[in-house]
Amino acid sequence: MFNGHRIYSYAQVVEAFPDWELDEFGLISFRDLGGMIYDATPKMVDLESFGCGCFLFKKTGGENVLP
């Protein structure tokens, strides 16, 4: 894995977007838990050594329209 992947914690991703609100979160587990886990908790993420988080953010205090 060295220098081959970018691995971030759940908290790092959420904190990177302070002006956005997390609307949905899903987890694709590499522990063979049956595909996408919708509404996964941060605790479930902590059990992963290598998983894929899918984050859907919405802008707070304004319209959710791209320029």
PyMOL commands that place a pseudoatom at each C-alpha (Angstrom):
pseudoatom trace, name=CA, resn=MET, resi=1, chain=A, elem=C, hetatm=0, pos=[0.000, 0.000, 0.000]
pseudoatom trace, name=CA, resn=PHE, resi=2, chain=A, elem=C, hetatm=0, pos=[2.915, 2.372, 0.473]
pseudoatom trace, name=CA, resn=ASN, resi=3, chain=A, elem=C, hetatm=0, pos=[2.516, 5.393, -1.785]
pseudoatom trace, name=CA, resn=GLY, resi=4, chain=A, elem=C, hetatm=0, pos=[-0.132, 3.579, -3.818]
pseudoatom trace, name=CA, resn=HIS, resi=5, chain=A, elem=C, hetatm=0, pos=[-3.318, 4.801, -2.162]
pseudoatom trace, name=CA, resn=ARG, resi=6, chain=A, elem=C, hetatm=0, pos=[-4.674, 7.838, -0.384]
pseudoatom trace, name=CA, resn=ILE, resi=7, chain=A, elem=C, hetatm=0, pos=[-6.266, 6.715, 2.868]
pseudoatom trace, name=CA, resn=TYR, resi=8, chain=A, elem=C, hetatm=0, pos=[-8.259, 9.122, 5.031]
pseudoatom trace, name=CA, resn=SER, resi=9, chain=A, elem=C, hetatm=0, pos=[-10.337, 8.601, 8.125]
pseudoatom trace, name=CA, resn=TYR, resi=10, chain=A, elem=C, hetatm=0, pos=[-14.058, 9.379, 8.210]
pseudoatom trace, name=CA, resn=ALA, resi=11, chain=A, elem=C, hetatm=0, pos=[-13.338, 12.379, 10.453]
pseudoatom trace, name=CA, resn=GLN, resi=12, chain=A, elem=C, hetatm=0, pos=[-10.637, 13.753, 8.130]
pseudoatom trace, name=CA, resn=VAL, resi=13, chain=A, elem=C, hetatm=0, pos=[-13.027, 13.823, 5.186]
pseudoatom trace, name=CA, resn=VAL, resi=14, chain=A, elem=C, hetatm=0, pos=[-15.906, 15.410, 7.121]
pseudoatom trace, name=CA, resn=GLU, resi=15, chain=A, elem=C, hetatm=0, pos=[-13.589, 18.025, 8.682]
pseudoatom trace, name=CA, resn=ALA, resi=16, chain=A, elem=C, hetatm=0, pos=[-12.169, 18.912, 5.250]
pseudoatom trace, name=CA, resn=PHE, resi=17, chain=A, elem=C, hetatm=0, pos=[-15.542, 20.394, 4.231]
pseudoatom trace, name=CA, resn=PRO, resi=18, chain=A, elem=C, hetatm=0, pos=[-16.593, 22.664, 7.120]
pseudoatom trace, name=CA, resn=ASP, resi=19, chain=A, elem=C, hetatm=0, pos=[-19.059, 24.664, 4.998]
pseudoatom trace, name=CA, resn=TRP, resi=20, chain=A, elem=C, hetatm=0, pos=[-20.850, 21.549, 3.815]
pseudoatom trace, name=CA, resn=GLU, resi=21, chain=A, elem=C, hetatm=0, pos=[-23.243, 19.214, 5.632]
pseudoatom trace, name=CA, resn=LEU, resi=22, chain=A, elem=C, hetatm=0, pos=[-22.903, 15.456, 5.275]
pseudoatom trace, name=CA, resn=ASP, resi=23, chain=A, elem=C, hetatm=0, pos=[-26.186, 14.327, 3.717]
pseudoatom trace, name=CA, resn=GLU, resi=24, chain=A, elem=C, hetatm=0, pos=[-25.458, 10.638, 3.136]
pseudoatom trace, name=CA, resn=PHE, resi=25, chain=A, elem=C, hetatm=0, pos=[-22.623, 8.243, 3.796]
pseudoatom trace, name=CA, resn=GLY, resi=26, chain=A, elem=C, hetatm=0, pos=[-22.070, 4.751, 2.465]
pseudoatom trace, name=CA, resn=LEU, resi=27, chain=A, elem=C, hetatm=0, pos=[-19.270, 2.268, 2.971]
pseudoatom trace, name=CA, resn=ILE, resi=28, chain=A, elem=C, hetatm=0, pos=[-17.970, -0.348, 0.597]
pseudoatom trace, name=CA, resn=SER, resi=29, chain=A, elem=C, hetatm=0, pos=[-16.354, -2.847, 2.924]
pseudoatom trace, name=CA, resn=PHE, resi=30, chain=A, elem=C, hetatm=0, pos=[-13.396, -4.943, 1.939]
pseudoatom trace, name=CA, resn=ARG, resi=31, chain=A, elem=C, hetatm=0, pos=[-14.349, -7.441, 4.657]
pseudoatom trace, name=CA, resn=ASP, resi=32, chain=A, elem=C, hetatm=0, pos=[-16.979, -8.973, 2.338]
pseudoatom trace, name=CA, resn=LEU, resi=33, chain=A, elem=C, hetatm=0, pos=[-20.053, -7.633, 4.109]
pseudoatom trace, name=CA, resn=GLY, resi=34, chain=A, elem=C, hetatm=0, pos=[-22.237, -7.737, 1.007]
pseudoatom trace, name=CA, resn=GLY, resi=35, chain=A, elem=C, hetatm=0, pos=[-21.497, -4.606, -0.982]
pseudoatom trace, name=CA, resn=MET, resi=36, chain=A, elem=C, hetatm=0, pos=[-22.520, -1.054, -0.134]
pseudoatom trace, name=CA, resn=ILE, resi=37, chain=A, elem=C, hetatm=0, pos=[-23.529, -0.389, 3.466]
pseudoatom trace, name=CA, resn=TYR, resi=38, chain=A, elem=C, hetatm=0, pos=[-25.816, 2.642, 3.482]
pseudoatom trace, name=CA, resn=ASP, resi=39, chain=A, elem=C, hetatm=0, pos=[-25.884, 4.888, 6.573]
pseudoatom trace, name=CA, resn=ALA, resi=40, chain=A, elem=C, hetatm=0, pos=[-22.720, 3.259, 7.914]
pseudoatom trace, name=CA, resn=THR, resi=41, chain=A, elem=C, hetatm=0, pos=[-21.525, 4.635, 11.231]
pseudoatom trace, name=CA, resn=PRO, resi=42, chain=A, elem=C, hetatm=0, pos=[-18.045, 6.007, 11.924]
pseudoatom trace, name=CA, resn=LYS, resi=43, chain=A, elem=C, hetatm=0, pos=[-17.568, 3.029, 14.265]
pseudoatom trace, name=CA, resn=MET, resi=44, chain=A, elem=C, hetatm=0, pos=[-18.140, 0.647, 11.328]
pseudoatom trace, name=CA, resn=VAL, resi=45, chain=A, elem=C, hetatm=0, pos=[-15.520, 2.562, 9.359]
pseudoatom trace, name=CA, resn=ASP, resi=46, chain=A, elem=C, hetatm=0, pos=[-13.037, 2.196, 12.214]
pseudoatom trace, name=CA, resn=LEU, resi=47, chain=A, elem=C, hetatm=0, pos=[-13.309, -1.589, 11.892]
pseudoatom trace, name=CA, resn=GLU, resi=48, chain=A, elem=C, hetatm=0, pos=[-12.008, -1.413, 8.325]
pseudoatom trace, name=CA, resn=SER, resi=49, chain=A, elem=C, hetatm=0, pos=[-8.336, -1.572, 7.476]
pseudoatom trace, name=CA, resn=PHE, resi=50, chain=A, elem=C, hetatm=0, pos=[-9.083, -0.776, 3.847]
pseudoatom trace, name=CA, resn=GLY, resi=51, chain=A, elem=C, hetatm=0, pos=[-12.553, 0.298, 2.713]
pseudoatom trace, name=CA, resn=CYS, resi=52, chain=A, elem=C, hetatm=0, pos=[-14.127, 2.864, 0.427]
pseudoatom trace, name=CA, resn=GLY, resi=53, chain=A, elem=C, hetatm=0, pos=[-16.280, 5.651, 1.841]
pseudoatom trace, name=CA, resn=CYS, resi=54, chain=A, elem=C, hetatm=0, pos=[-18.881, 7.353, -0.332]
pseudoatom trace, name=CA, resn=PHE, resi=55, chain=A, elem=C, hetatm=0, pos=[-19.769, 10.821, 0.928]
pseudoatom trace, name=CA, resn=LEU, resi=56, chain=A, elem=C, hetatm=0, pos=[-22.624, 13.038, -0.281]
pseudoatom trace, name=CA, resn=PHE, resi=57, chain=A, elem=C, hetatm=0, pos=[-22.356, 16.574, 1.025]
pseudoatom trace, name=CA, resn=LYS, resi=58, chain=A, elem=C, hetatm=0, pos=[-24.748, 19.482, 0.592]
pseudoatom trace, name=CA, resn=LYS, resi=59, chain=A, elem=C, hetatm=0, pos=[-23.816, 23.125, 0.938]
pseudoatom trace, name=CA, resn=THR, resi=60, chain=A, elem=C, hetatm=0, pos=[-25.133, 24.789, 4.065]
pseudoatom trace, name=CA, resn=GLY, resi=61, chain=A, elem=C, hetatm=0, pos=[-26.560, 28.292, 3.999]
pseudoatom trace, name=CA, resn=GLY, resi=62, chain=A, elem=C, hetatm=0, pos=[-27.066, 28.526, 0.265]
pseudoatom trace, name=CA, resn=GLU, resi=63, chain=A, elem=C, hetatm=0, pos=[-28.172, 26.858, -2.915]
pseudoatom trace, name=CA, resn=ASN, resi=64, chain=A, elem=C, hetatm=0, pos=[-26.741, 23.492, -3.932]
pseudoatom trace, name=CA, resn=VAL, resi=65, chain=A, elem=C, hetatm=0, pos=[-26.040, 24.562, -7.494]
pseudoatom trace, name=CA, resn=LEU, resi=66, chain=A, elem=C, hetatm=0, pos=[-22.672, 24.346, -9.173]
pseudoatom trace, name=CA, resn=PRO, resi=67, chain=A, elem=C, hetatm=0, pos=[-21.510, 27.453, -11.044]
for i in range(1, 67): cmd.bond("trace and resi %d" % i, "trace and resi %d" % (i + 1))
show_as sticks, trace
zoom trace
